[in-house]
Amino acid sequence: MNILIVYAHPEPTSLNGSLRDFSRYQLESQGHIVRISDLYEMNFKAVADGNDFSERKNPSQLNYLLEQMNASKNKSFSKDILFEQEKLDWTDFIIFQFPIWWTETPAILKGWFDRVFALGYAYGPGTYDKGKLKGKKAMLSVTHGASSLNHYGEYGLKGKLEERLFNIQHEKLYFSGIEVLEPFIFPSTAPLEVRNNYFELYKNKLLNIFEEPAIPFHPLSHYENGQLVQEFQK
């Protein structure tokens, strides 16, 4: 299988860097082909602007979504966007490796989504289970700095961890048609002996990555006027 790792951390020797290398080794050992988008090493431009297009439908006023739709039709994105979209076309499975900073992704990864998951390419007119990247799978592998997972949850100091990740898993990946696996969560403050246990857990997850079921997000047919119909509410 073709697997893309989108990696967002500025330090190659960090825990995130170790997880990137570890997952690549485990996956290649199984015969998978792995490519990596190292966003910091690439100096990937995080800011969406008019320079994202080699030609403009309306040069006098920037309507970013309109220009994305035009560029999706004409392949007139900037070279760095086209390169990332080519990787997405190639891949069967995407792993996003990043730390949780200020409850969300590093800005460089948010910018990658803004620019690469373009209207007309990743979604539109279809969304969610009808998105344009349907048939691909993805998983988040994230680190967090909380001293314990007890800090997360309905009554935890930091709230529910799944709420932190919903905006990525549901509103970016599933919105574009991608099936999303349960994330792998690694506490960066864990002592060495506990870290080794987490690496073993991650190894087992990677060994079965194509057999794990996707998060059961509801398809659009389960909603009416933007609300989940009563029979599907839990």
N, C-alpha and C positions, 0 to 999 in steps of 0.2 A: 504494500500500500504506500501511497505518497502522503507524507506527513510534513506539515509546515509548523515550525515553532516560531511564534512572534514573541520576541524577548525584549522587555523594557526595564533595564536597570543600567545605570552608568558605570558600575564597577564589575569587571569580569570575574574577580575573585570573591564576589559576594555569595551569600547563600543562594540567591536567585541564579547567579552564574553557575553554581554547583548543580542546582536542580536542572538547569538547561543542559549542561554537559551529561548529567546522569540520565536524563530522559533520552537524549540523543543516543547514548551508548546502548541503553536497554532496547530501544526501538530498532536500531541498526543491527543489533545482535539477533533480532528476530527476522531479519531480512527486509525490513521496511526501508524505503528511501526517505531520508530526512533532509529538509532544507531549513535554514534559519534566517529570519529577518531580525537582525540585531539593530534595533532602532537607534540606539545611541552611537554605536560604531558607524552606522550609515549616516549619522547626522541628519536623520529624517526630519523634514520640515513639518512642524506641528501646526502651523497657522494656516488655515484655509483662506485663500485670497485669489485674486484674478490671475496670478502667475501659475495657477494650477491647470491652465488651459493654453494649448498651443495656438488655438484660434478661438475667437469669441463670437457668439451669436449676436450679442449687443455690446460692442466695444465702448459705448458711451456711458453705460450704467450697469453695474454688476448685480445681477440676480443670480446668486450662487447656485441655487437648485436648478434654475433654468439652464445655466451653463453646464451643470453636471449632466443633465438629460441630453443636451446637445453633444457633449463630449462622449457620452456612452454610445450614442448612435454613430459618431464619426471617428472614434478612437483618437480624439484630440486632447486627451489629458496630457499633463506634463509627463516627462519620461519616468520620474520616480513613482508616480501613481500607476502608470501602465505596467511598470515592473512588478509592483506589489499585486496588481490585479492578475497578471500572468501567473504569479505564484498561487493565487487563490484558484484560478482556473485549473491549475495542475493538481492541486492537493485534494485528498479525500478527507483529511482530518487535520484540524488546527488545534494546537496547544498554545494558550496564552500564558506566558510566564512573567509575573510582575509582582511587586510589593503593593500592599494597600497603603497609600499615602493620603492623609486627610480624608479617609473613608472611601477613596476611589482610586482609579488608576493614575499612574504618573501622566503628566500632561502630554508627553510625547505619544503615548498610546491612544489617548483620547483624540489627538490630532490625526493619528493613523486612521481611526474609525471615521472621523469627519471627512477625510479626503479620499480614502480608498473605498469605503462602503457607500459608493455614490448612488444617487437617484438614477435609475435607468440601468445600473449595473448590478447592485446588490438587492435592490427592491424597486417596486414601482413598475407597472401598476399593482402587482401582487405584493402582499406583505404577510408576515407570520408564516403559517403553514403553506402559504402560496408564494413565499418570497423567492427571489431569483437564484439564491444559493442553496435551494432545496436539494437534498441528496448528499450534502456534506455534513460532517459531524465536528464538534468542537468541545474543548474542555478548558476550564480555567485552572491554572496551578498558581496559587497565590501565597505570599507570606504576609504575616501580620505581626505587629509589635506588642500586642496585648500580652500581659504576663500569664494569662490563662484564658482558655476558651470559655470559662465561667463568666468572663466579662461580657460575652455575647449571649443573646437569647431574649425572650420576651421581657424578662425582668433584669437583664444584665445592664451594666453601666453604659455599654456601647450599642445597645439595641440588638436586633436580630441581624446576624451576619448575612443571611439570605437577602435581607433588604438592601444591604450594601452592594450585593452582586446582581440584584434583579435588573438594574439599569443596563448591565452588560449582557447578562445571560438571556433575558427576555426581550429587552428593548433595542438591542443591537443584533445579537446573533440569531435568536429565534425570529425576530422581526424580519430578518433577511432570509428565513427559510431553513436555517441550520438547526440540526438536532444537537442538543446540548446535554452533555453528561454532567453528573454531580461533580462539583469542583474538588480539587485536592487542596487542603488548607494546611499550611506549615507554620507553626509559631516560631518566629525568628529568635525569640528569647529562650527557647528550650535549651537545657543543658546538653552536653555532648552525648551522654548515654541515651537521652530521650530522642535527640536528633537522629541517631542511628536507627531507632525504631520507626521514625517517620520515613526515612529513606527506604526501609524494608516495605512499609505499607505502600509507598509510591511505586516501588518495583512491582509489587503484586498487581496494582491497578494498571500499570503500563503493560504487563503481560496479558491482561484480559481487556485491553482498551476497546477492541472492536466487538466484544461480547456484552459489554455493560449496557444496560438500558438507558435511554435518554430520560431527562427530566420530563414528567408528563404534563407539559404545558397544554392548555386547552387550545384547540383549533378555533378559527374564526367562526365556524358554524355553531359553536357553543355560546356565542354572544348575540345579544340583541340590543341595538342602540348603545353599543359600548359597554353593556353590563352582562355579566355571566348569568345565563338563564337559571331559574331556580332549581331545576332538576339536576344541574351540574355543580351547584354550590355545596360546599362541605363545611 
